[in-house]
Amino acid sequence: MNLTKNFTLHEMTKSETALRFGMDNTPTSSEIDNMRVLCEEVLQKVRDYYGMGVKVNSGYRHPLVNSK
């Protein structure tokens, strides 16, 4: 699922910690809406302005994943 032209839900929720511990890192629909706003209002604008990729290390962490 694309959140904007260059940012996907997958890249925003990818978590090595969640994979390593077999944890669910699925955001709620309202959290997805918040990530979409972040991507539209900040990340996509930065990418468009500089004309280069923006690496997202951690766009979303479920609270249990974050506690690890």
C-alpha positions in Angstrom: 0.0 0.0 0.0 1.4 3.4 -1.0 1.1 6.2 1.5 2.5 8.7 -1.1 4.2 8.4 -4.5 7.5 7.2 -2.9 6.6 5.9 0.5 4.9 2.6 1.3 3.2 1.2 4.4 5.6 -1.7 4.3 8.7 0.5 4.6 7.2 2.6 7.4 6.4 -0.6 9.4 9.4 -2.8 8.6 11.0 -3.8 11.9 14.0 -6.1 12.3 13.1 -6.3 16.0 9.6 -7.5 15.3 10.9 -10.1 12.9 13.5 -11.3 15.3 11.1 -11.8 18.1 8.1 -12.9 16.0 6.1 -9.8 17.1 3.2 -8.2 15.3 4.0 -4.6 14.1 0.7 -3.9 12.5 -0.6 -0.3 12.9 -4.3 0.6 13.5 -6.2 2.4 10.7 -5.8 5.7 12.6 -2.0 5.1 12.9 -1.9 4.5 9.2 -3.7 7.8 8.6 -1.1 9.5 10.8 1.7 8.0 8.8 0.1 9.1 5.6 0.0 12.7 6.9 3.6 12.4 7.9 4.6 11.1 4.5 2.5 13.7 2.6 3.4 16.7 4.7 7.0 16.0 5.5 8.8 13.0 4.0 7.5 13.3 0.4 8.2 17.1 0.4 11.8 16.5 1.6 12.3 13.9 -1.1 10.8 16.1 -3.8 12.8 19.1 -2.7 16.2 17.3 -2.7 15.4 15.0 -5.5 16.8 12.0 -3.7 15.6 9.1 -1.6 14.9 9.3 2.1 15.7 6.3 4.2 13.1 5.5 6.9 14.7 3.6 9.8 11.6 3.4 11.9 8.3 5.0 10.8 6.2 3.0 13.2 6.8 0.7 16.1 4.0 -1.1 17.9 4.3 -0.4 21.7 5.3 -4.0 22.4 7.9 -3.9 19.7 9.2 -0.6 21.0 9.5 -2.0 24.5 12.1 -4.5 23.1 
